[in-house]
Amino acid sequence: MTQSINGSGAGICITTGNSGTKLSGGFTKSKTKKTLKYNSKEISSQLLRARKSQNASMVVSRAKNKVSTLKRCLGTGQYNDNEVRIALAHANKMVKAAQMKVTNLKEEERMKKSLKRDHTTKERQQKNAIKRRVSQKQKDIKMKAQLDEMQQVMKEKNLRQEILTKRRLHRDSERNSVSEADMEYLKNKMDERNNCYVDTSGVMVEFSAQAVQVELSEHAVQLAKEQLGADTGVQMTAVTGGDVSVGTNVNMMI
């Protein structure tokens, strides 16, 4: 800007600009510029330290404030305009870098949340699978215990039946052996009596074979009764699971 002032005897021209004030009369008055206080590391260091999208968003706001401040400084004449433009370009790049980091951090956070959600889902599924396997295992153990119990009951039942059969066979064999011995004994006695004579008052008396046959019949009836009682006792033992000893005593009065 140039101003001309006409005075008496001489003309004075005053020129103003960024470099200072110039007087045409040979006098120049210099105007000092203010130092621009802009720290290029302030925003960049905050941006690099940001680990969450929320923190990066705060850095974006600070960078935008820096841009607004530098724009206000531009054209005021108080600062070197070139220096202000350089700082303004840097501040705009910091805004873009901060916005990019916000976007990247948000994407990473979404991926982390998705990974965590998948992990939680997988962990829950594994726990449920373990619970199902434990429950099924318990059911299998319970079923196996019931099956083992049933098999044991059947085994004991079959064993009792086998014992009953063996006992019946043994008792029959024992009774047959005793009966055979008794019959042979009575037959021998009968033969002996048939061949034996007694002299009474000079008369030989022969024992009657009919009396011996009656004795044999009575003895057979007694053995049959005892065998019937023994069979009844064995059957009661099989029902109750106990053990009853059956014996046969033959008392013969000859």
C-alpha positions in Angstrom: 0.0 0.0 0.0 1.3 3.4 -1.0 0.3 6.7 0.5 1.4 10.1 -0.8 1.4 13.1 1.4 2.0 16.6 0.0 3.6 19.1 2.4 5.1 22.5 2.0 8.4 22.4 0.1 8.6 18.5 -0.3 6.5 15.5 -1.1 6.6 12.5 1.3 5.7 9.0 0.1 4.9 6.3 2.7 4.9 2.6 1.6 3.7 -0.2 3.9 4.1 -4.0 3.5 5.3 -7.1 5.1 8.8 -6.0 5.1 8.2 -2.8 6.9 7.4 0.9 6.3 9.3 3.0 3.9 9.4 6.8 3.9 10.3 8.6 0.6 12.4 11.1 2.4 15.1 8.5 2.8 13.9 7.2 6.1 12.7 3.4 6.4 10.9 2.1 9.5 11.1 -1.8 9.8 8.2 -3.8 11.4 9.2 -7.1 13.2 7.2 -10.3 12.4 6.0 -12.6 15.3 7.5 -16.0 15.5 4.9 -18.7 14.6 4.6 -21.1 17.5 3.8 -24.5 15.8 5.2 -27.8 17.1 5.1 -30.3 14.2 5.8 -33.2 16.7 2.8 -32.5 19.0 0.0 -33.9 16.8 2.1 -36.7 15.2 3.3 -38.0 18.6 -0.2 -38.1 20.0 -1.4 -39.8 16.8 1.3 -42.5 17.1 0.5 -43.2 20.8 -3.2 -43.6 20.1 -4.2 -47.3 20.6 -8.0 -46.9 20.5 -10.3 -45.3 18.0 -11.6 -42.9 20.7 -8.2 -41.6 21.4 -7.4 -41.2 17.7 -10.7 -39.2 17.3 -9.5 -36.8 20.0 -6.3 -36.3 18.0 -8.3 -35.5 14.9 -10.1 -32.8 16.9 -6.8 -31.3 18.0 -5.4 -31.4 14.5 -8.5 -29.6 13.2 -8.1 -27.0 15.9 -4.5 -26.4 14.8 -5.7 -26.0 11.2 -8.3 -23.4 12.3 -5.7 -21.5 14.3 -3.1 -21.4 11.4 -5.8 -20.2 9.0 -6.5 -17.3 11.3 -2.8 -16.5 11.5 -2.6 -16.4 7.7 -3.0 -12.9 6.2 -2.8 -11.0 9.5 0.6 -9.6 8.7 1.8 -10.6 12.1 3.5 -13.8 10.9 5.5 -14.9 7.9 2.8 -16.1 5.5 5.1 -18.7 3.9 5.9 -20.2 7.3 2.2 -20.3 8.1 1.4 -22.0 4.8 4.0 -24.7 5.5 2.6 -25.3 9.0 -1.0 -25.3 7.7 -0.1 -28.0 5.0 1.4 -30.1 7.7 -1.6 -29.7 10.0 -4.0 -30.7 7.2 -1.9 -33.9 6.6 -2.1 -34.6 10.3 -5.9 -34.3 10.1 -6.0 -36.8 7.3 -3.5 -39.2 9.0 -5.5 -39.0 12.2 -8.8 -39.7 10.4 -7.2 -42.7 8.6 -6.0 -44.1 12.0 -9.5 -43.7 13.4 -10.8 -45.7 10.5 -8.1 -48.4 10.8 -8.5 -48.7 14.6 -12.3 -49.0 14.3 -11.8 -51.8 11.7 -9.3 -53.6 14.0 -11.7 -53.2 17.0 -14.5 -54.7 14.9 -12.2 -57.6 14.0 -11.2 -58.1 17.6 -14.9 -58.1 18.7 -15.7 -60.6 16.0 -12.8 -62.8 17.1 -13.8 -62.5 20.7 -17.4 -63.3 19.9 -16.4 -66.3 17.8 -14.1 -67.5 20.6 -16.9 -67.1 23.2 -19.3 -69.0 21.0 -16.8 -71.7 20.4 -16.0 -72.0 24.1 -19.7 -72.1 25.0 -20.2 -74.8 22.4 -17.3 -76.8 23.8 -18.7 -76.5 27.3 -22.1 -77.6 26.1 -20.6 -80.5 24.3 -18.6 -81.5 27.4 -21.8 -81.3 29.5 -23.6 -83.5 26.9 -20.8 -86.0 26.9 -20.7 -86.1 30.7 -24.5 -86.5 30.8 -24.4 -89.3 28.2 -21.5 -90.9 30.1 -23.5 -90.9 33.3 -26.5 -92.4 31.5 -24.2 -95.1 30.0 -22.7 -95.8 33.4 -26.2 -96.0 34.9 -27.5 -98.3 32.1 -24.4 -100.5 32.4 -24.9 -100.8 36.2 -28.5 -101.8 35.6 -27.5 -104.3 33.0 -24.8 -105.7 35.2 -27.3 -106.0 38.0 -29.8 -107.8 35.8 -27.1 -110.1 34.6 -26.0 -110.8 38.1 -29.6 -111.6 39.1 -30.0 -114.0 36.2 -26.7 -115.6 37.0 -27.7 -116.1 40.6 -31.1 -117.4 39.5 -29.5 -119.9 37.1 -27.0 -120.9 39.7 -29.8 -121.6 42.2 -31.6 -123.6 39.6 -28.5 -125.5 38.9 -27.9 -126.1 42.6 -31.6 -127.3 42.9 -31.1 -129.7 40.0 -27.9 -131.0 41.3 -29.4 -131.4 44.8 -32.4 -133.3 43.4 -30.2 -135.6 41.4 -27.8 -136.2 44.3 -30.7 -136.9 46.7 -32.3 -139.3 44.2 -29.0 -141.1 43.7 -28.5 -141.3 47.5 -32.0 -142.6 48.1 -31.7 -145.1 45.3 -28.4 -146.3 46.8 -29.9 -146.6 50.3 -33.1 -148.2 48.9 -31.0 -150.7 46.9 -28.9 -151.5 50.0 -32.0 -151.9 52.2 -33.8 -154.1 49.6 -30.8 -156.3 49.2 -30.5 -156.6 53.0 -34.2 -157.5 53.4 -34.0 -160.0 50.5 -31.0 -161.6 52.1 -32.9 -161.8 55.4 -35.8 -163.3 53.7 -33.7 -165.9 52.0 -32.1 -166.7 55.3 -35.4 -167.0 57.0 -36.8 -169.2 54.3 -33.9 -171.5 54.7 -33.9 -171.4 58.5 -35.9 -173.9 60.6 -36.5 -173.9 64.3 -37.1 -177.2 66.3 -40.0 -176.6 68.8 -41.4 -179.7 70.7 -39.9 -181.9 68.0 -41.7 -180.0 65.1 -39.8 -178.1 62.4 -41.4 -174.6 61.8 -40.7 -172.8 58.5 -41.0 -169.0 58.6 -43.7 -167.8 56.3 -42.5 -165.9 53.2 -45.7 -163.9 53.3 -44.7 -162.1 56.5 -41.4 -161.0 54.9 -43.3 -159.6 51.8 -45.5 -157.5 54.1 -42.4 -156.1 55.8 -40.9 -155.2 52.5 -44.1 -153.4 51.4 -44.3 -151.4 54.6 -40.6 -150.4 54.2 -41.2 -149.3 50.5 -44.1 -147.1 51.6 -42.0 -145.4 54.3 -39.2 -144.7 51.8 -41.7 -143.1 49.4 -43.1 -140.8 52.1 -39.6 -139.7 53.0 -38.7 -139.0 49.4 -41.8 -136.9 48.9 -41.0 -134.8 52.0 -37.4 -134.3 50.8 -38.5 -133.1 47.4 -40.9 -130.6 49.1 -38.1 -129.2 51.2 -35.7 -128.8 48.3 -38.4 -126.8 46.3 -38.9 -124.5 49.3 -35.1 -124.0 49.5 -34.9 -123.0 45.8 -37.7 -120.4 46.3 -36.1 -118.7 49.4 -32.5 -119.1 48.3 -31.6 -121.0 51.4 -30.1 -124.4 52.0 -32.0 -127.2 53.5 -30.3 -130.5 54.3 -32.4 -133.5 53.6 -31.5 -136.8 55.2 -33.0 -140.2 55.1 -33.1 -142.3 58.2 -34.5 -145.7 57.9 -35.2 -147.5 61.1 -36.0 -151.1 60.5 -37.3 -153.3 63.2 -36.5 -156.9 62.4 
